[in-house]
Amino acid sequence: MARGPSTVRRRILDAAVRLFAAHGFDGASVQGIVAEADVTKGALYHYFGSKEDLLYEIYRALIARQLADLDRALAAGAPPGETVRTVLTELILSTAAHIDEAKVFTREMHRLDTARMHAVRADRRRYHRTFRGLVESGQRTGEFSAATPAETVTIVALGMVNQMTSWYRADGPKTAAELAAEVTGFVLAALRPGAGAP
């Protein structure tokens, strides 16, 4: 089997995810990660300076993917409703596909140092503000009802996805695609003009 730099790095990250998920951050040792990844300790330290570096990279890879999906959806220039559908669908599918990474990070994020926690919060604020701006755009044009503030819509929609780590199972009764279709349908129905009127 070829073991190029990217392959070794990926093996280390995958091993860290498995062990963090099974034993927690404190319960997973560097030696255990090295053994699980079938690499040398030198290889691990070549790519990552510490377990904290591994934890941050698990998050960074996930949010980078999701921000790229968000930017691509916005760049397509579709109407707000179609863009909301695309953004939420891709966010749900991405979270489901990487649910172990999301679970590990949600459970262990408090282990990050101050600088990295600031970076995490900045990424989350960017995603939140961008999605809220998308809802506000649809409300300004009349495509969406303005009965519910865009901030509330954003908290509900993104909050549901964030909670997937506590209830989503790949072997559950619905596929991620089915779940995405139901959630986006629900959000867009609630945003229809007149949907929130008394």
C-alpha positions in Angstrom: 0.0 0.0 0.0 1.3 3.5 -0.9 2.0 5.7 2.0 2.5 9.2 0.7 2.5 12.2 3.1 -1.2 12.8 2.7 -2.0 9.2 3.3 0.0 9.0 6.5 -1.5 12.3 7.7 -5.0 10.9 7.0 -4.3 7.7 8.8 -3.2 9.6 11.9 -6.3 11.8 11.9 -8.6 8.8 11.3 -7.0 7.0 14.2 -7.4 10.0 16.5 -11.0 10.3 15.6 -11.6 6.6 16.4 -9.8 6.7 19.7 -11.1 10.1 20.8 -14.6 8.8 20.1 -14.1 5.5 21.9 -12.0 6.7 24.9 -12.3 10.5 25.1 -9.5 13.0 24.7 -7.9 12.1 28.0 -8.2 8.4 27.5 -6.5 8.4 24.1 -2.7 8.4 24.4 -0.3 9.5 21.7 1.1 6.0 21.8 -2.3 4.6 21.2 -2.9 6.8 18.3 0.4 5.8 16.8 -0.4 2.1 17.2 -3.9 2.5 15.8 -2.6 4.4 12.7 0.3 2.0 12.3 2.8 4.8 12.0 5.9 5.8 14.0 5.7 8.4 16.8 8.1 10.5 14.7 5.6 10.5 11.8 2.8 11.7 14.1 5.0 14.6 15.4 6.0 15.4 11.9 2.4 16.4 11.1 1.0 17.3 14.6 2.8 18.7 17.6 0.3 17.4 20.1 -3.1 15.8 20.7 -4.5 19.3 20.8 -3.2 19.9 17.3 -5.0 16.7 16.2 -8.3 17.8 17.9 -8.1 21.2 16.2 -7.4 19.7 12.8 -10.4 17.4 13.1 -12.5 20.5 13.5 -10.7 22.7 11.0 -11.1 20.1 8.3 -14.8 19.8 8.9 -15.5 23.6 9.1 -13.3 24.3 6.1 -15.3 21.8 4.0 -18.6 23.3 5.2 -17.5 26.9 4.6 -16.3 26.0 1.1 -19.8 24.4 0.4 -21.4 27.6 1.7 -19.3 29.9 -0.5 -19.9 27.7 -3.5 -23.7 27.8 -3.0 -23.6 31.6 -2.6 -21.4 32.0 -5.7 -24.0 30.2 -7.8 -26.2 33.3 -7.5 -29.5 31.3 -7.2 -32.5 32.9 -5.5 -32.5 32.8 -1.7 -34.9 29.9 -1.4 -32.9 27.7 -3.7 -29.7 28.7 -2.0 -31.1 28.0 1.5 -32.1 24.6 0.3 -28.6 23.9 -1.2 -26.8 25.2 1.9 -28.8 23.3 4.4 -28.8 20.1 2.3 -25.0 20.2 2.0 -24.5 21.1 5.7 -26.7 18.1 6.8 -25.0 15.7 4.4 -21.5 16.9 5.4 -22.3 16.6 9.1 -23.8 13.1 8.6 -20.8 11.9 6.5 -18.4 13.1 9.2 -20.6 12.5 12.3 -17.8 10.9 14.3 -15.6 14.0 13.8 -18.5 16.3 14.7 -19.2 14.2 17.8 -15.6 14.2 19.0 -15.3 18.0 18.5 -18.6 18.8 20.2 -17.6 16.7 23.2 -13.9 17.8 23.4 -13.8 21.4 22.1 -13.3 22.8 25.6 -9.7 21.2 25.4 -8.6 23.8 22.9 -6.4 26.7 23.9 -7.7 30.3 23.9 -6.3 31.2 20.4 -7.8 28.1 18.8 -11.1 28.6 20.5 -11.2 32.2 19.1 -10.6 30.7 15.7 -13.4 28.2 16.1 -15.8 30.9 17.2 -14.8 33.2 14.3 -15.5 30.3 11.8 -18.9 29.7 13.4 -19.8 33.4 13.5 -18.9 33.7 9.8 -21.2 30.7 8.9 -24.0 32.1 11.1 -23.8 35.6 9.7 -23.7 34.4 6.1 -26.7 32.2 6.6 -28.6 35.0 8.4 -27.8 37.4 5.6 -29.2 34.9 3.1 -32.5 34.8 5.0 -32.5 38.5 5.3 -32.0 38.8 1.5 -35.1 36.6 0.9 -37.1 38.7 3.4 -36.1 41.9 1.7 -37.2 40.7 -1.7 -40.5 39.2 -0.4 -39.5 35.6 -1.2 -39.5 34.9 2.5 -41.9 36.0 5.2 -40.4 38.5 7.6 -42.8 37.4 10.4 -39.9 35.5 12.1 -36.6 37.4 12.5 -33.8 36.1 10.4 -31.7 35.6 13.5 -34.3 33.3 14.9 -34.6 31.3 11.7 -30.8 30.9 11.6 -30.6 29.8 15.3 -33.3 27.2 14.7 -32.0 25.9 11.3 -28.3 25.7 12.3 -29.1 24.6 15.8 -30.8 21.5 14.5 -27.8 20.6 12.5 -25.5 21.1 15.5 -27.7 18.8 17.5 -27.2 15.9 15.0 -24.2 14.8 17.0 -26.6 13.7 19.8 -29.2 11.8 17.7 -28.1 11.0 14.2 -27.2 7.5 13.3 -26.0 6.3 9.9 -27.9 3.1 10.4 -31.1 4.9 11.6 -34.5 4.8 9.9 -33.7 7.7 7.5 -30.8 8.3 5.2 -29.0 11.6 5.5 -30.5 12.6 2.1 -34.1 11.9 3.3 -33.4 13.9 6.5 -32.0 16.8 4.5 -35.0 16.9 2.2 -37.4 16.9 5.2 -35.5 19.6 7.1 -35.1 21.9 4.2 -38.7 21.4 3.3 -39.8 22.3 6.8 -37.6 25.5 6.9 -38.7 26.7 3.5 -42.3 26.1 4.3 -42.0 28.1 7.5 -40.4 30.9 5.4 -43.1 31.1 2.8 -44.9 34.5 2.8 -47.9 34.2 5.0 -46.6 31.1 6.8 -45.8 33.0 10.0 -48.8 35.4 9.9 -51.2 35.3 12.9 
